[in-house]
Amino acid sequence: MSALSNAAAQPRVGLFATCLVDLFRPSVGFASVKLLQQAGCEVHVPVAQTCCGQPAYNTGDRADTREIAEQVIEAFEEFDFVVAPSGSCASMLKKHYPGLFKGDTKWEERATRFSQKCHELISFLTDVMMVRDTGARLDAAITYHDSCSGLRELGVQAQPRKLLSGVEGVEIREMADSDVCCGFGGTFCVKYSDISNAIVTKKVGNIDTSGADMLLAGDLGCLMNMAGKLKRQGSNVEVRHVAEVLAGVTDQPPIAGSGK
């Protein structure tokens, strides 16, 4: 199941759980641990971890973002890999941390080394650990939303579909414009609520039209945004994180309780 050398047959992985998972959907964290352990990883969840710094970064607060990044690096740099069940958080760690320390002789090289071992969960399982089947089963027609950061900054698109296609009982029904933004965008949905609402309204229309009874994605922020809109519109589509389905951890109510 792994393309790693025998010397690194059981890599030590630090799970960056993310703020939203910690506060709103812990089952995603447990599902992530299960998937990583099943893939042959030794999983650690550092208690010192906090936010990745993305909210501060997106609002232009570089000073606080750097302070947060330093704390994250110190908490996770001992591990072989750092994995997050979120494309946006993983992208922050992998793509944006090095730039925060450009020209800093103490931190630039350290941040670059750290960023090189950061991965989004599903792409890590498929591209690094070479997982092809998680052994899950679910009788459901699902549709998948490609979150912006995971898709555009990390290239996460085919990987979740590969693993989902191996889940016994699952039928994948692609929605129109699956790669178009859901309107969340972190602080964007607060600053530009009217625009955000227009975007998510179109998105949930595509979800309903797909005929799927379950919506999956790899970012909890996007999922909460779409689940809230689906619920307000009276839709029966269930909303879950892709890790929950792949790990067979579906005993919790769907996000926003929008199931049948």
N, C-alpha and C positions, 0 to 999 in steps of 0.2 A: 504493500500500500504506500510505501514511501520511496522517494527518489534520493533520500539522504544516504550518506555513507554509513557503513556499519558503526563507525566511531560515533556517529551522531544519530543512532537509531532511535533514541528517545530524547529528542530535543527538549530543553527547558523553555517553556513558553510562559510569558507574563501576560495574563488576560487584562486588557484595559477595558473595564466593564462599561464605561461611559456613564455620564450623569443621569440620562433619561432611563437607562436600564436599571440603575441603582434605585432611583426614586419612584419609577412608575411601572416597570415591568421586569422584576428580578428573574422571572422564569426564562427570559432570554439569556441571562447570565448563566443559569444552571444548564440550559440547553447547550450553550457554547462550551462549557466545561466538559459536558458529556461527549460532544462531538470531537473535541481536541484529545481527550483521553482515549476515546475509541480509535482515533487515528494514530495512537502511539506516543502521544506527547505527555510530558510531566508538566502539569499545569499549576501555576501559582497566581494568586490574586493579591497583590500587595495592598495592605490596608492603608498605606500612605497615599494612594492615588486619589487624585481629585479630577477636576475638569481638564480637558485638553487645551483650553484657552481659546477655543474658536469664537465664542461670543465676544470676547474682548478684542480679538484679532479683527473680526468683521466690522467692528465699530471704530477701528483705527487706534485702539489703545495698545500700542506696542510695548510700553513699559510693563504693564501688568501681564501681558501675554508672555513676555520673556521670563518674568518671575515664575509664572505658572509652568512654562516649558522647562525651566531649570529643575523644578521640583519633580516633574514627570520623568525627565531623563534620569535623575538620580534614583528614583524609585524603581525604574525598569531596566537600566542599562546592564544589569548583571545577567539578564536572560539571553538565550540564543535568538529568540524571536519575541516580538511584541504583537499581539493580535487583538483586534477590536471588532465587535459585532456591529459595525457602523462604518459605511463608506466615508461619511463626512469627517468623523473623528480620526479614522485611519489616515485619511488624506491630510488632515492637519498635522499629524505626527510625521508622516512620510514626506510630504511635499513642501510644507511651509515652515517647519522648525529650522532647517538649515539657514533659510533666509533671514530669520530673526537675529542670527548671530554673525551675519556677514561682517568680516573684518575683525571679529573679536578673537584674539589669539588664544584665549582661555577656552572658549566655548564652541567656536565654529567647527573644528574638526570633530569634536566630541558629539555635537548635534548631528553632523553628517553621518558619522558611524551609527548613531542611534537610529536615524531615519531609515537607513538601509535595511534594517531588520524588522521594520514595521509593516504589518499587512492587515487587510480586511479579512474577516473570518472565512468567508466562503472561498475567496480566491486563494487563501493560504491552504485550505483543505485540498482544493483541486490542483493548484499549481505547484505547491511546495511538497505537501504530504501525499500527493497523487491519489487521493481518495476518489473512488468511482461509485461507491454504493455505501450508504449509511445504515442499511437494513431497516429503514422505517417503512411503515405502511399507513395509508390514509385514503379512505374512500371519499374523494372530493374532486370537483372540477376547479382548478385554481387558475388565477391570472397573476402575472408578475409585473410590478412597477420597478423600472430602473431608476434609482435615485441619482440625482445629478452628480454629486461629488464622486460617488463610487464609479459611475459610468465614465464621466469625462476626465477625471483626474487619475483614476486607478485602472480603468479598463475592465471593470466588473460588469459583465453582461451574459456571456455564454456560461460562465461557471455555475451560477445558481440553477440555470436551466438543465445543465448536465446532471447535477445531483438530483434535482426534482424529477427528472425523467426516469430515474431509477427507483423512485418511491412507488412501491406496489399500490395500485388502486388510484393513483393520481392521474388526472387528465389535465394537460396544460392547454388553456384557451387564451391565446395572446389577445390582449386588448389593442385597440387602435392607439397609436402614439404612446406606446409603453415607455419610450425614452424621453418623453416630454415632462417638464417639471410639474410637481403636484401643487406648487404655490406656497410651500412651507418656507424654505429658505431661512430658517432660524429667526433672526430679528426682522427679516423682510416681511413676514406675515403680520407683524405688529405695526411696523412703520407704514406699510402699504396694504392695509387690510382689505380695501375694496378690490385692488388688483389681485391679491392673493385669493380672495373669495371667487373671483371670476375664473381664475386658473383652476382651482380645485373643483369648481362646479363642472367644468368641462371634463376634468379628469374622471370624476365619479360617474359621469355620463358614459364614458368609454368603458369603465369598469362594469357597470350594469349591462351595457350592450354586449359585452363579451359572453354573457351567459354563465360566467363562473359563479360558484357559490362561496369562494374564498379568495381574498386578496393577500398576496405576500409581497414583502420587500425586505431589504437589508438594513434600512435605517428607521429607527423608532420614531424620530421626529416626523418623517414623511408619513409613516403609518398612523400616528396619532392624528395628524392633520386630515388625512383621507377618511379615517374611521369616524372622526367627529362629524364630518360632512355627510357621510353615508348614513349615520344614525339620525341626524337632523332631517334627512330626506326620507326616512322610513325604510331604508334599504335593509334587506335580510342578508347581505353579503358579510361574511365573517372576515375579520382582519387579524392577521398574525405575522410575526417575524418569521422569516424563512428558516432560521435556526431551530425554532420550536417544532416545525414540521419535520425537518431533516433529522432531528434528535428524537422524534416521537413523543415530545413533551407538549401534548395538546389537551391536557386535563384542566388547564386553567381557562376561565372564560375568555372569549376573544377580546381584543382591544376595543375599548369603549362599549363593550357588551352588545355589539351590533349583530350577534348571531341570532339564529332562529330560536 
